[in-house]
């Protein structure tokens, strides 16, 4: 992903780029999440990062944000979590069961 981010930056030097942190790069600990998010900014030349996981990764998002890094999550199709969800299913189609937590 870092190589892809660098390539995107070369092709779009004046664009806000969000690096997609892959499975295994943030699940172990908050420290691992911050270390790898920093790598995305330094080596991938990204402006922000994106990760999947919903409320189970709240502490990771807080740690990354507290390190001064912009962090995004998303709703919709979550390919990295597809096997846990029983296949590729669209998530978050309505506000029902949507939980918002203040970071």
C-alpha positions in Angstrom: 0.0 0.0 0.0 2.9 2.4 0.7 4.2 1.9 -2.9 0.7 2.6 -4.2 0.3 5.7 -2.1 3.7 7.0 -3.4 2.6 6.4 -7.0 -0.7 8.2 -6.4 1.3 11.2 -4.9 3.6 11.3 -7.9 0.6 11.4 -10.3 -1.4 13.8 -8.1 1.0 16.0 -6.3 -1.5 18.6 -5.1 -4.2 16.3 -4.0 -5.3 15.3 -0.5 -4.4 11.6 -0.4 -5.9 9.0 2.1 -3.9 5.8 2.6 -5.8 2.7 3.2 -4.3 0.8 6.1 -4.5 -2.9 5.3 -5.7 -5.7 7.6 -3.0 -6.6 10.1 -1.5 -3.1 10.3 -3.5 -1.8 13.2 -5.3 -4.7 14.9 -2.7 -5.7 17.5 -2.3 -2.5 19.6 -2.7 1.3 19.6 1.1 1.6 19.4 1.1 -0.6 16.2 -1.7 1.5 14.7 0.1 4.8 15.4 3.5 3.4 14.1 2.0 2.2 10.9 -0.1 5.4 10.4 3.1 7.4 10.8 4.7 5.2 8.1 1.8 6.0 5.7 2.4 9.7 6.2 6.2 9.6 6.0 6.9 6.8 3.5 3.6 6.8 1.6 3.5 10.6 1.5 -0.2 10.5 2.5 -2.2 13.3 4.2 -4.5 11.0 6.2 -5.3 7.3 6.7 -8.4 5.1 6.5 -9.1 2.0 8.5 -12.0 -0.4 9.0 -13.5 -1.9 12.1 -16.2 0.3 13.6 -16.5 0.6 17.4 -14.0 -2.2 18.1 -11.2 0.0 16.9 -12.2 3.2 18.7 -9.0 3.2 20.8 -6.9 2.9 17.6 -8.6 5.9 16.0 -8.2 7.9 19.2 -4.5 7.0 19.4 -3.9 7.9 15.8 -5.8 11.2 16.1 -3.9 12.1 19.3 -0.7 11.6 17.3 -1.8 14.4 15.1 -2.8 12.2 12.1 -6.2 12.6 10.3 -8.0 9.2 10.5 -11.0 8.2 8.5 -13.4 5.2 8.8 -16.1 4.4 6.4 -19.4 2.7 6.1 -20.6 0.7 3.2 -18.7 -2.2 1.7 -15.9 -3.2 4.0 -13.7 -5.6 2.0 -11.2 -6.2 4.8 -13.9 -7.4 7.1 -15.9 -9.3 4.5 -15.1 -12.8 5.9 -16.3 -11.8 9.4 -19.5 -10.4 7.9 -20.4 -13.5 5.9 -19.2 -12.2 2.6 -19.4 -8.9 0.7 -22.4 -7.1 2.1 -23.2 -3.4 2.1 -23.2 -2.1 5.6 -24.7 1.1 6.9 -27.5 1.7 4.5 -29.6 3.4 7.1 -29.1 5.3 10.3 -30.7 2.4 12.2 -28.2 0.8 14.6 -25.7 3.5 13.8 -23.6 4.4 16.8 -21.7 7.7 17.1 -19.1 8.1 19.7 -17.3 11.3 20.6 -13.5 11.0 20.1 
